[in-house]
Amino acid sequence: MPLSERLTAVAQLITPGLRVADVGCDHGYLAIYLIKNQISVHVIAMDIGCGPLERAMQHVQEAGLAPEIEIRLSDGLKELKEDEADCIVMAGMGGPLMIEIMKRGEDICDEVHEFILQPQSEIDKVRHFLEDNQYRIISEDIVLEDGKFYPMMKAIHGNMRLEREVYYRFGKILLHEEHPVLRAYLRNERRQLHEIRNALMDSPRTDRVEERLKEIAEDIAIVDEAIIMSDKISPVTIERVIL
């Protein structure tokens, strides 16, 4: 089965030759791709669910890659031992869960060289966590697949200071690289925020509605700042991305 565009982008962030722990591996497609394409020398595919792991095991056996891919039942990093992996991948889970897994597996994370993270939500909190815990983001990407946007990043141990809220929300590297998919993502975010604001404007003006309108105005200002920062992208490129 061909790997999704999202997981292909995740795979491309991994430094070739490392041992990988795929946390929340689901059906094991990423692990198989990493071995078949000689990106990783060994993968531990871990998940908290027995059902996904059974399907992952079946797919690995069908691919004839059982020696290179180990299937392991694990709640986060709990069953990963020291010096078993050089790279941890977490893709497709919520940002708060990702943060919790890294907190609970702090001893393991201290020994790992790099982290490939693709949060499905609250990515700004993930960037804050990385900054506060001596991680440094060195690469970022974002893909558009089936109408959904998927931002992702590579982090290593080190210090960084993003400082501006726009960088926590949308990624300093993505903004400075003027990533074409990011620009489409920003336009989509702005449109959705305006739709929410317009709906609230038609609602009874309770204290909660007023508070929410203020929050949305602040969010729109941050999105507009990001759009200005990435304004050098060709409109033709953006149209291709959206279509």
C-alpha positions in Angstrom: 0.0 0.0 0.0 1.5 3.4 -1.0 2.4 5.6 2.0 0.3 8.7 2.5 1.7 12.1 1.6 1.6 13.0 5.2 3.7 10.0 6.4 6.0 10.3 3.4 6.8 13.9 4.5 7.4 12.6 8.1 9.8 9.9 6.7 11.7 12.6 4.8 12.5 14.5 8.0 14.3 11.5 9.5 18.1 11.4 9.3 19.0 8.3 7.3 20.8 5.5 9.1 19.2 5.9 12.5 17.3 3.4 14.6 13.7 4.6 14.9 11.0 4.2 17.5 7.6 4.9 15.9 5.3 5.7 18.8 1.6 5.2 17.8 2.6 3.2 14.8 -1.0 2.2 13.9 -0.8 -0.3 11.0 3.0 -0.1 10.6 3.1 1.5 7.2 5.7 4.1 8.1 8.1 1.4 9.6 7.8 -0.7 6.4 8.5 2.4 4.3 11.6 3.3 6.3 13.2 -0.1 6.0 12.3 -0.6 2.3 13.7 2.7 1.4 16.8 2.2 3.5 16.1 5.3 5.6 16.3 3.4 8.9 18.3 0.3 9.8 15.9 -0.9 12.5 12.4 0.2 13.6 10.5 -0.5 16.8 6.8 0.0 15.9 4.9 0.7 19.1 1.2 1.3 19.9 -1.0 1.1 22.9 -3.7 -0.8 21.0 -3.6 -4.5 20.4 -5.7 -4.3 17.3 -3.4 -1.9 15.4 -0.4 -3.9 16.4 -1.9 -7.2 15.1 -2.5 -5.5 11.7 1.0 -4.0 11.8 2.5 -7.4 12.5 0.6 -8.9 9.6 1.8 -6.2 7.3 5.4 -6.5 8.4 5.3 -10.3 7.9 3.8 -9.9 4.5 6.6 -7.5 3.6 9.2 -10.0 4.9 10.7 -7.4 7.2 10.2 -9.1 10.6 14.0 -9.0 11.4 14.2 -5.3 10.8 10.9 -4.2 12.4 10.0 -5.1 15.9 6.3 -4.8 17.0 5.9 -3.8 20.6 2.8 -3.1 22.8 3.6 0.1 24.7 1.9 3.0 26.4 3.9 5.9 25.0 7.6 5.3 25.6 7.1 3.0 28.6 8.4 -0.2 26.9 11.3 1.5 25.1 14.6 0.9 26.7 17.7 3.1 26.8 19.9 2.9 23.7 17.3 1.1 21.6 16.5 4.1 19.3 18.2 7.2 17.9 15.1 8.8 16.6 11.5 9.0 18.0 8.6 9.6 15.7 5.2 10.6 16.9 2.8 11.4 14.1 -1.0 11.7 14.1 -1.7 12.3 17.8 -2.8 15.4 19.6 -0.2 17.9 20.8 -1.1 17.5 24.5 -0.7 13.7 24.3 2.6 14.1 22.6 3.9 16.4 25.4 2.7 14.0 28.0 4.5 11.1 26.4 7.7 13.0 26.3 7.3 14.1 29.9 6.7 10.6 31.1 9.6 9.3 29.0 12.0 12.0 29.9 14.9 9.6 30.7 14.5 7.9 27.3 14.2 11.2 25.5 17.4 12.4 27.1 19.3 9.7 25.2 17.6 10.1 21.8 19.2 12.2 19.1 16.2 13.5 17.2 12.4 13.8 17.4 10.0 13.9 14.4 6.8 15.3 15.6 3.5 15.8 13.7 0.9 17.0 16.1 -2.7 16.9 15.0 -3.7 19.7 17.4 -2.3 22.5 19.6 1.0 22.7 17.8 1.8 26.0 19.5 1.9 24.1 22.9 4.3 21.6 21.4 6.7 24.3 20.3 6.4 26.0 23.8 7.2 22.6 25.4 10.2 22.0 23.2 11.6 25.5 24.0 11.0 25.2 27.7 12.7 21.7 27.9 15.9 22.4 25.9 14.9 21.2 22.5 15.6 23.0 19.3 13.6 22.8 16.1 15.9 22.4 13.1 13.5 21.6 10.3 9.8 22.0 9.5 7.4 20.9 6.8 3.7 21.1 6.1 1.6 19.1 3.6 -1.9 19.3 2.3 -3.6 15.9 1.9 -7.3 15.2 1.2 -8.2 18.8 2.2 -6.4 18.7 5.5 -3.1 20.5 6.5 -0.5 18.6 8.4 2.4 20.6 9.9 5.4 18.7 11.3 8.9 19.3 12.6 12.3 17.8 13.5 13.8 18.7 16.9 17.1 17.9 18.6 18.5 18.7 22.0 19.6 22.3 22.3 18.3 25.8 23.1 16.0 28.0 21.1 14.0 31.1 21.7 11.0 31.7 19.3 9.8 34.8 21.2 6.9 35.8 18.9 3.5 34.1 19.2 3.3 33.9 15.4 6.4 31.5 15.4 4.8 29.2 18.0 1.6 29.1 16.0 2.9 28.6 12.5 6.6 27.8 12.7 9.6 30.2 12.4 11.3 28.0 9.8 8.2 27.6 7.7 7.6 31.3 7.7 11.1 32.2 6.8 11.2 29.6 4.1 8.0 31.1 2.6 6.6 27.6 2.4 3.8 27.6 -0.3 1.6 25.1 1.6 1.9 27.2 4.7 0.5 30.2 2.8 -2.5 28.2 1.7 -2.9 27.0 5.3 -2.9 30.6 6.6 -5.5 31.7 4.2 -7.7 28.8 5.2 -7.2 29.6 8.9 -8.1 33.3 8.3 -11.3 32.3 6.4 -12.4 30.0 9.1 -11.8 32.6 11.8 -13.8 35.2 9.9 -16.7 32.7 9.5 -16.7 32.0 13.3 -16.6 35.7 14.0 -19.5 36.4 11.7 -21.6 33.7 13.2 -20.9 35.1 16.7 -21.8 38.6 15.6 -25.3 37.3 14.9 -25.5 35.7 18.4 -26.8 37.3 21.6 -23.9 39.4 23.0 -23.3 37.6 26.2 -20.1 38.0 28.2 -18.8 34.7 26.8 -19.6 35.8 23.2 -17.7 39.0 23.8 -14.8 37.2 25.3 -14.7 34.8 22.3 -14.9 37.7 19.8 -11.9 39.2 21.5 -9.9 35.9 21.3 -10.8 35.6 17.6 -9.7 39.1 16.9 -6.3 38.3 18.4 -6.1 35.1 16.4 -6.9 37.0 13.2 -4.2 39.5 14.0 -1.6 36.7 14.4 -2.7 35.0 11.1 -2.5 38.4 9.3 1.0 38.9 10.7 2.0 35.4 9.4 0.5 36.1 6.0 2.5 39.4 5.7 5.7 37.5 6.7 5.1 35.0 3.9 3.8 37.4 1.4 6.6 36.9 -1.2 5.1 33.6 -2.4 3.8 33.7 -5.9 -0.1 33.7 -6.2 0.2 31.1 -9.0 2.0 28.8 -6.6 -0.7 29.3 -4.0 -3.4 28.6 -6.5 -1.8 25.3 -7.4 -1.5 24.2 -3.8 -5.2 25.0 -3.1 -6.4 23.2 -6.2 
